[in-house]
Amino acid sequence: MNRFHIGIHTGLLLWLTLFLSLQAMAQREASNWYFGQSAGLNFASPIPTALLQGGTNSEEGCASISDNQGRLLFYTNGTSIINRAHLPMKNGSGLNGDQSSTQGVLIVPQPGNDSLYYVFTNGAVHILLENGLKYSIVNIKGDNGFGEVLQKNQSLLADTYERISAIRHCNNIDVWIMVRKWESNQYYAYLLTASGLNSSPVISSTSLVVGGDINYNIGAMKFSSKGNKMACAFGYGFDRIELMDFDRQTGRLSNPVVFRPNTSNPVSGFPGVYGLEFSPDNGYLYTNCFNDAFDSRLFQFNIQTHNAAAIEASRQLIHTETSGSGAGNIQIALDGKLYVAFRGRTFLSVIESPENPGLSCNFRSDAINLDPDGNRRVSAGLPNFIQSYFDRESNPYDFYRTGACDDLSVPFKLNYSTGIDSVRWDFGDGGNSTVLEPVHNFSAPGFYNISLFIFKPTCSGNSQEIRKRIWVAPTGSFLGEDKAFCPPGSTLLTSSLQQVSLTWNNGSINDSIQVSQPGTYWLEASDNGCTLRDSVEVSLIPPPVFSLGPDTSVCRQQPVILRAPITGSSYAWSTGDNGNSIEVTKPGTYSLTIEAGQGCAYTDSILVLSGDCGLFMPSAFTPNRDGLNDLFGPVDDVQANKYELVVYNRYGQKVFHTKDTGARWDGNIQGKPAPVGTYIWIVNLQQKRFLPQTIRGTVLLFR
């Protein structure tokens, strides 16, 4: 039994300080990425690690979502949804997106709801029948916590292709979902709130009308992580970028400027801009553009002037990809770096310092290995997220507890404190505080409903209330003592904890599991950032050396004693006896079950045969058909090579004769009852252990 808290080794503290501070500031819904050909990345540590369980393929558009603790919930390529077990989600097939759409899918949690997620899909230019913005709704608590699609392919707007982007409202709670309408100059912004999706969009018109060649729709559309800018790429021969200001309160775009990302236009092959992303400080825009013959070029633009000529003049070539891989998307991550996709590679490239100008942005080609075996590859797309996840001040205020889970003294921390005037805490036990980050002493373990009121000037009011349940865990083991069981049985492992999320080492989320193999089993219990793990050792109770011995033989006049070879708490013979031995007088199969303690019972059996018992003849018999001594013959079964029994009356007349060792005289002569009296018998016999012999005697018949 071994209980421990999940923590950080002291020697790593300095190395992790910056990373952990960024993680605390940011939401962790973007911790897990699944994209390309079964590729994936996890951002739980400073160096992202490859995820090898990916259950879907996507040429371009894809999206992933985790909970606010960074645990994977589900992911999608726009046509099907895969749950956290990497299996198809219940009712999750048949979405009207397309895996070959630049940004064909986006996942948005419904504000104020811990169960519902909106999955927005958009069509691809090569399949016109699937065009248009649609949404499906996932209940993540459905199907025993693996998620279930409740509604599917609900239409919002026709004639939109290849791009969806999202950013939080200025209240940092609600979410704007943006698309662009084809054959128009219009952008449509839909607002998702705790009340649901507002189907009446905010429409912004610019001077740039895009239509004609449907391939002009190819290219990404991104909000900056701060939400004050948005850029939209139009690829192929059109090859332009439209850069605009965005008002997070009203949902309106303004001040559009249009510039060409490539130095020459048109370029040959598959031309034009494809991927783009803002630096975290919104000072630079990076673009990944197709060059000749599917080669590509990565550019940096200084967008602080918001002037088309100045932006084009600031163009810096960061990298030229000549492998024929082709330009893919660019996506900011929780570590503040930009990750760059080049099609068909088993690596992702990274811009380490995206806020630095020119080559000092520190671009590293093929920096992240996605699969040492080379079976998982990058395609054009990277996961599409709400861009606010990557800016701490665009995320809702939140709090979390620190310290050990079973400490009664609990420190509380804010994810960030910028813009806060004052706070008021209610700890759910009658206690309160106005300290920004207090330490509260609880009197006993249990669950407490904490309320935090944050007073601040915002675009939608001057206060925000955050409610969260915290768990002050009890001390000691919650799996109990180590266990042992008898083979080939099993034992039940049960948690004493309730109302928390449980995960066993075999993936089960139930409060108990039945195990049939020895080993170490652990259970992880978590609730709102507090995680404990307990383990238990399960062993086999070794079976005792237990045998009734080899098969044997028995004679009625020479019974066999069968004895239990080991001491047990109870004995159960097949004869119904319960002592540690029995006397056997008849052939047959006999078994013994011994209860050896701890619920373990062991059984062995022995075959008892008729033995070479000699000859024993009764001196009298009573053939009155009462079932007792009705027949005359050998008492035991006779094992003989030769055998003959003859019975005479007192006049020397033969009344019975047989050579069958199993035959007996029934006391009749020619079918009639023989008179009472004395009869003479003679047996001619040759047994295995004896010489041929003739045995004589008399028997008294009476009725």
N, C-alpha and C positions, 0 to 999 in steps of 0.2 A: 504494500500500500504506500503510495507516494503522492502527496498533494503539493502543488506548487503554483506560484503566480507566473505569468508570462512576462518577462522583463528584459532588460538590456544589460549586457556585460559591461562592467565599468571601463574596461580598456577601450571600448568602442565609443565612449561618450563624446569625446571631442570631435571625432570623425562624423558622428551622426547629428551633432547639434543643429547645424544649418538645415539638414534634410528634415529633421523632426519638427523644427519650427515652421518650415514650409507646409508640412503635412498638417500641423495643427491649425494653420491659417486657412487651408483649403479644404473644400469638401472632398471626400474620397470616393465619390461615385464614379470617378474616372480612373480608378486604380487598376482595372483589368481591361486589356484590349484584346479583342479577337478579330482577325482580319485576314485577307489574302487566302492562300491555300492552307487552311487549318493552322495558321500561325497565330501566335499570341504573345503578349508581354504583361508582366505584373510589375507595378510601381510601388510595392510595399517597402522596398529598401532603396538605398541611394543608387545602386546600380540595378537597372531593370533586369528581370530574369525572364527567360523564355518560358512560355506556357505550351505544353505539348499535347494537351487533351482536346484541342479545338475540334468541334463537331460540325463545322460548316465551311463552305468555300464561297468566296466572293471575288469577282473581278474588280469591282470598284466599291460602291456604296455598302457600308456596314455600320453597325452601332453596337455598343456594349453598355451595360449599366451594373453598378455595384451598389451596396447599401452605404450609409455614411460612415461605416467602419471599414469599408474597403473589401467586403465580402461579395463575391460574384453573385448576381441575381439571374441575369439571362443576357443573351446576345442574338443578333439577327443579321441576315444579309438582305433583308427587304422582302424576301419571299417566304421564309420560314423562321420560326423563333426556336432557339435552343435554350434549355433550362440549365441551371447550375450544375446538374449532373451530366451535362453534355449530351442530353437526349432531347428529341423533339418535344416541345412543350405541348400540353394538352390543347387541342384545337388551334395549334400554332402554325399550321401549314396554309398555303394558299393566299398569302398576303399579296396585294397588288403592286408591290414595289418591283424593283429589278436589280439583280446583283451587278449589272453592268450599267449603273447610273452613278454619276460622279458622287453625289451625296443623296442617294435614293432612299435613305431611311434615317430616322432620328428617334431616340427614346427620351421622353420627358415625364418625370414623376409628377403626379398631380399635387400641387401645393396643399399642405395641411392634411394629407392622406397618406397613411403608411402602407397602403395596400395597392392602390391603382396607379398604373403607368400607361401613358399614351404612347403608342408607336405610330409615328407619322411616316407615310411612304409617298414616293413620287416616282413617276414613270421614267423610262429611258427613251431617247430619241429614236431608237430603231424599232420600238414597239408602240405605235401610236395609240393602240386600243387601251393601253395601260397608263395613259398619261393622266395627270391630275393629282392633286393633293388629297390623300385619304388618311384616315386614322383607324387604328384598332386599339382596344383597351384590354390590358392585362391585369388580372387580380393575382398578385404575387403570392397571396396566402392560399390560393386554390390548389387543388391536387396535392394536398398534404405538404404545402410549402414549396412545391416545385413550380407553381404558377399555372395559370389557365387563362386563355383568351376568352373574354366575355363577349365582346363585340368585334366585328371584323369588317374592314374595308368600307368605313363610313365616308362618303364623299363630302369634300369641302369646296374644291375649286378645280375646274377643268383647265386643260391647256397649260399645265406647268410641268417642267421637266428638270431632271438631273441635279437639282440643288434644294436643300432645306438647311436653314440655320436657326439657332435659337440663342436668346440672351435673357437674363432676368430683367424684370421691371425694376424701376428705381427703388421700389420698396424692398427689393432683394428677396422677394417671396414668389410673386407671380412670374410667369414666363411668357415672353414673346416668341412666336414661331413665324419665321419669315420665308416667303417664296416669291418667285418672279413669274409673272404671266407672260406667255409666249405671244409673239406678234403684238407687242405693246411696249409702253415705257413705264409699266406699273409694277410696284412691289406691294405685296399683301402681307400684313402683320396680324396674326391671330393671338389673342391673349388667353392663356390657361390659368385659371384661378382655383381656389378651394371650392368654388361653386360649379366648376366645370369649364368647358371650352366655349368661349364666346364665338359664335359662328359669323358674327358681323365684323369683318376685318377693318383695320385702319389701312387705307390705300394711299401710297405715296407715288407721285408721278415725277419722272425726271425728263431730261431733254433727249435721252438716248432711247430710240425705238429699235428693238431687236426683233427681226423676223427674217423671212426668206429661207435660206439654207438651214434645215433643222439642226445640223451639226454645230451651229453657233451656240446651241444650248449647252454644249460640253464645257465643263469647267466648274470650279468650286465657288461657293459664296460663304464668306466668313465674317462674323462679328469679331471685333477686337475683344480681348478678355475683359476689358473695362467697360465695354458696351457703348462707347461714344462714337465708334467708327464701324462702318461695314464696307466690305469690298466684294465685288462680284466679277468673276472672270468669264469672258466669252471667248471660247477657243476656236480652233480650226482657222479658216481664212479670215474671220472677223478680227480675232486676236486683239482684244481690248480689255481693259479693266476699268470698272466704274467704282470710284471711291466716294463715299458719302459720310456725312455726320448723321448720328442717330440720337433721338431723344427717347430715353428709356421710360420717361413718364407717359408720353403721348403715343409712342410707337411710330413716330414719323421720321422719314429720311429727308435730308436737306443738303444743300451745297454740294451737288454732284460735280466731280471732275472726272474726265475720261483721259486715259493715257495708254500708250502702246508699250507692252512689256518687253517685246523683242526689239533688237537693234535694226532689223530689216523686216520688211513685210511685203508680200507674203514669203514664208519660208517653204521649202519643198518638203516632200514626204507627208507626214501627218502633222500639220503645222499648229502653232498657237499655244497660248497659255493654258495650263491645266490646274495645277495646285497652287494654293496661296495660304499664307498665315501671317498674322501680326506678331511682332515682338511683344513681350509682356508689358512694356511701358508704352506701347502704341506708337513708338517713334519710327519703326521700320516695318515695311511690308516685304515679305519674301515670296517669290513666285518660282514655280517649277514649270519650265516651258519646253515644248517639243522643238527640236532642231531637225536638221536633215536626217532622213532614214531612221527615225525613231531614236536618235540620240537626243540628249536633253541638256538644258542649261538652267542653273539655279542662280537667280538674281536677288539682290537686295536693293530696295528703294527707300530713300528718306522721304517720309510723307508728312513731316512736321509743317511744311509750308502750305500744304493742301492746294498746291498749284501744279497744273498738269505739266507745264514746261519744266519747272524746277524738279518735279518728281522724275521725269524722264532723264533729266540731266544728272540726277544723282545715282543713276543706275550703276551697280557694282556687280561684276560677274564673280560669283563665289565658287562655282564648280561647273565643269563641263563633263558630262557623262557620255563616253564614246563607246560603251559596250553594246549599244543597241537595246538597252533595257527599256528606255522610254520613261517619260516624266510621270510621276505619281503625285499623290497628295502630300501635304505638309500638315502636321498636327502638333500643337503645343501640348505638353504633358504636365503633370503635377509638380515635376521637378523644375519647371520653368524653361526647359529646353525644347527645341523644335525638332521633331522627328520627320525624316524625309524618306519617301518611298520611291524606289526605282524598280520598275516591273521585272518580275522573274527572278529576283535575287533572293538569297537566303539570309541576307543581312538588311538591317535598317541603317541609314545614315543619320547623323545628328548634328545640329547646330548648337554647340555647347554654350555660347555667350551671345544670344541673339540681340542683345541691346547694345552690342559694340559695333562700330561702323566697319564696313568693308571686310577684308580678310581677317580682321581681329575678332570677328564673330566666332571664329574657331570651328569651322566646318570639319567634321570627321567622316570620311567615306567608309561604308561598311563597318560601322562601329559596334552594332549590336547583332550578335549571332542569334538567329531565331531557332535554329535546329542544327545541332552538331551532325546529325545524320543526313542532312540535306533534303529531307522529305517535305518540309514546310517552307513555303515561299511567299514572298511579297507579291501582291498584285498592285494595281494602281491606287486602291483605296486604303484609307486608315479610318479608324472609328470616328463617327460623328458625335459630338457632345454639345451640351449646353456650354457655351464658351465661358460663362461666369464661373464655372468650376475652377478656372485657372487664375482667378483674381480674388484675393482674400476680401477686399472691400466690396465686391459685388455679390458676395455670398451672404445669406442670412446670418444674423448674430446667433451664436449657439454657445452652450456651455458643456463642459464635461468634468467628470470627477477624476482625481488622480489618487495616487497612493495604492496600498494593497486593498483588495476587494473586501477583506474581512476586518479592516480597520474601522473602529467606531468613529474615529476622528477623520473626517473626510475633507480634503482641500478641493475647492471648486475653481475652475479656470474658464476664461472666455476664449473663444477662437480668435477674436481680435477685439480691440477696445476703441479703435478710431471712431470719433464722432459721438461717443456716448457722453451725455451730460451727467446722469446719475442712474443708480440701479436700486431695486428693492427685491430682496430674496425672501421667499416663504419656503421653509424646509419641510413642510408637511407634518411636523411633529409639535407645532406650536411655536417653534423658533423662527426668527427672521433676522435679516441683516441688511445694511445699506453699504457695506464694504464691497468694492468692485469685485474682488476675488477672495471670498471669505474661506475660513476653515470652520466647519460646524461639527459639534460633538453629538452624535446620536446615542441614545440610551441603550439600544438593543438592536441586534440584527433584524433585518426585514426589508420590505419595500416601502419607499417613501416617494410621494408625489411632490416634486419640487416645482415651484413657479418662480420665474425670474421676470421682473418688469424692467425693461430698458427704456429710459427716457432720452430722446435724441431728436434733433430736427431732421425730418425726412420729407420726401416729396408727397407722402401719403399719410401724414400724421406725425405726432410727436412721441409715440410710445410703441413698444412692441412687447408682447407677452410670450414667453417661451415656457412650455410645460413639458416636463420630462420625469419619468419614473427612474429612480436609481435603486440599486440593490446593495445593501450592506450585508455581505454574506456571513453565514455562521462559520465558526472555526471548526477545524477537524475534518475528518474524511467524510465524503458524501457517497462513497461506494462501499464502505464497510470493510470488514476484514477480508484477507485473502481467502480463496475458496479452493476446494478440491472436489472432484467427482469421480464416480466409478465408470470405467470403460465398459461398454461403448455408449454410455449415457451422455448427459449434458448438465449444465447448471445455469441458473438464471442470475444475471447481473442487473441490479436495479439501483437507480439513483434516488437518494433521499430528498433531492432538490425539486422544487416545483416552481412554475411560473417563469422559468428562464429557458433560453434556447440551449438545447443539448446537441452535441455532436460526438458520436463514438468514433473510435479509430477505424471501424469498418464502414463509416459513412452514415449509419443509422441516426435518425433524429428522434427516436422514441425514448421513453424514460427507462426502458429495460431492453436487454438483448439476451437471447439464449445462445450459449456458446458450447461447442462440443470438442474444442481443441485446447490443449494446454497452452499457456503463454501469458504475456503481459497485455492487459486491456486497459485503455484509458478513455476517459470521458471528459470532454471540454464543456463547461457551463459558462454562458455569457449573457449579459444583459446590459445594454447601453454602455458599452465600452469597458465593462468590468468582466474579466475572463479568468476563470480558474480551471485547473486540470487536476484530476485525481486518477490514480491508476491502481489496479489490483492484479495480483498474481493468481492465475488459475492453474492448478496442477492435477495430475491424475493420481488417484489412490491405487497403488500397485496391487494387483490381485494376489492373494496368497497362493502358496504351492499347495494345491488341493486336488487329490485324486482318490477315488475309492479303490484304486488298484486295478489289476488286470481282471478280465472276465474269469469266472470260476464255475464250479459245478456243485450240486447239492443232492443229498439223498434224504428221504423223509426220516430215516432212522439216524441220519448223521447231519443235522442242520448246520448252516453256515452263519457265523456272526459277522455282520457288516458294521464297521465302526467309522465315525467321523474322524478324519486324519488331523484336523486342526480344531482349536477351541473357538467357538463363536458365541454370539449373544443369543442365538436361537437356532433350532434345527427343524427342518421339515422334510420327512421322508415321503416318498410316493405312496407308502402304505398307510399314511395318516399318523404315524408315530412321530413324537417330537423329542425323543431322547437322543443321546449321542451315539446309540447303537441299536441295531435290531437283529432278531433271529430270523433267518430265512430257511423255510423248509420246502419251498416249491420253486421250480424253475420260473424265470421271467426276467424282465428288465426293472431294476430298482434305481431310484435317483434320490439324491440328498441335496437340499438347498440350505446353505449356511448363511445367516445374517452376520456380516463381519463388522458392523458398525458404520456410522455416517451414511446410513441408507443403502449401503452396498450389499448385495446378495450374490452369492456365487453357487453354481450348480454343477454336479458331476453325476454320471450314471454308470452302472455296471450291469453286464449281462450274466445271469446265473443260468447255467445249463443243467440238464439231467446228468448225474454222474454215473460212473461205473460202481454201483453201490452194493454188489453182492445180491443174495436172494433172501428175502424175508417174506414168509408166507403166514397168513393169519391162522389161528387155531380154531376159529369159529366164524360163522357169518349168518345173517338173518335176511333172507331174500323176501321181505314182506313189502317192498316198494315204498318204504318210508324215507328213502334217501340216505339211510345210514347202514353201512355194511351190507349192501344188497348184493354185492358181487364177490366172487372168490377168485383170487389170483395173487400175483406178487404185489406187495405193498407199494414198491417203487417201480418207476419205469425201468425195464431191464435192457441193458446194453449188452447184446450177446451176438456171437457169430452163428451159433446154433441154439435152438430152443424148442422144447416140446413139453407140453403139459397134458397129462392123462389123469382123469378122476374115475375111481371104481366104487361101486357100492359094496356092501358087505358080502355079496354073493360073487364078487369078482367080475361083475358085468361093467363094461365101460359106459359111463354116463356122460363124459365130456372129453373132448380131445381138440387141441389146437397147437399150431406152430407159430402163431402170431403173438409176439410179446405184449401186444396191447389188448389182446382178447381176454375176457374173464367169464367164469361160469355163473349163470344167473339163477342156479338152483332148480332148473327145470330139466325134465327128461322127456324128450320128444314132445316138447311143448306143454307138458303137464308138470305141476309142482312135484318135486321129489319128496319122498317121505322124510320126516325128521329122523336124524340119526347121525352115525359116524360114517365118514367116507374116507377112502384111501386115495392119496394123490402121489404121482411120481413125476418128477421134472428131470429131463435130460438136458444138460446145459453146458455150453462152452463160452465163457466170457473172456475178455481180453486179458484180464489179470489172473485167470484161473485155468487149470487143466480141465479137460472134459470130465464131467461128473454127473452122477445120477443121485438125486436127492429125493427121499421119501418122507411122507408124513401123513397125518390124519387131520381132518377138519370136521367140526361138529356143525351140522345144519340144524337150526331150530328156528321156529317162527313165533 
